[in-house]
Amino acid sequence: MTHPTTFAPGRTTGSRLRAEIDAAVSSLRARTAMVPEVAVILGTGLGALARSITTEVSVPYREIPHFPESTVESHAGELVFGRLSGKPVVAMRGRVHFYEGYTMAQVGFPVRVMRALGARTLVISNAVGGMNPMLEAGSLFLTVDHINLMGGNPLIGPNDDHLGPRFPDMSEPYAKELIALTERVAREERIPLAKGVFVGVAGPNLETRAEYRFLRTIGADVVGMSLIPENLVAVHGGMRCLALSVVTDMCLPDNLHAAAIEDILRTASQAEPSLTRLIERVVAEL
């Protein structure tokens, strides 16, 4: 595990963060000259999408300077460069989480690097728990807005103006044109696709019945332990963002059952072919 990044108070230019991004990019540029148009994050149980990428090179996270390493089951931990639906992409096979002990800034660091490599669109996938009774396990879910209850923010601290504004606007955290494109593609492919509000929590424990009731009451349809730090960094850097999830278990407080990681991974893998087809079509039309 890398050590948390520290900054000098009030520093806005020539920051250590930018130096670390530059070091990571330089290391990767020694292996590939590819300039990705799209960055993709493959979440829990969803790493098989990487098989659809015509791979040029794969780089383990541990070989990239300052890059955090994934410690979670089912997260491969490598950066894949190649082509998806004919477009140059860079894909994270596995992510890191706040609950692993990383700082929020470290969780967002890979997005900083992919942005510096050239990507201007970020597609995020993850596994979520469904709290809206209209959903069911195995559903695909499109996030149109979020609520941050993770207890942190990767943008806290001195702001480097070269990376983004001090106060990024969040009126459109998920690009409306990408949402519309994804909904159209889902209809054409006859892939059922729900949409709504994601709430992020720190984890790693799942929630209590009372917490699920609270989260549903404040307007959330699904809950998860990722997505928001990466989205905040992407918006800060001027990237368009699209978030697609698999509902891996239902979190209905009056009919709550114990969730096992094996069942969650199984549900994610069963839904993955539809998610892969959807992302392939969306990337092709970007």
GINOR-V396063 format. One record per run of one state. SS is the DSSP state (2 for helix, 1 for strand, 0 for the rest). FROM is the first residue (numbers start at 0). TO is the last residue. If there is no record, write none. Layout:
ss & from & to
SS & FROM & TO
SS & FROM & TO
//
This chain:
ss & from & to
0 & 0 & 14
2 & 15 & 28
0 & 29 & 36
1 & 37 & 41
0 & 42 & 45
2 & 46 & 51
0 & 52 & 52
1 & 53 & 59
2 & 60 & 62
0 & 63 & 76
1 & 77 & 83
0 & 84 & 85
1 & 86 & 92
0 & 93 & 96
2 & 97 & 99
0 & 100 & 102
2 & 103 & 116
0 & 117 & 119
1 & 120 & 129
0 & 130 & 138
1 & 139 & 148
0 & 149 & 174
2 & 175 & 188
0 & 189 & 191
1 & 192 & 200
0 & 201 & 207
2 & 208 & 216
0 & 217 & 220
1 & 221 & 223
0 & 224 & 226
2 & 227 & 235
0 & 236 & 238
1 & 239 & 249
0 & 250 & 251
2 & 252 & 254
0 & 255 & 259
2 & 260 & 284
0 & 285 & 285
//
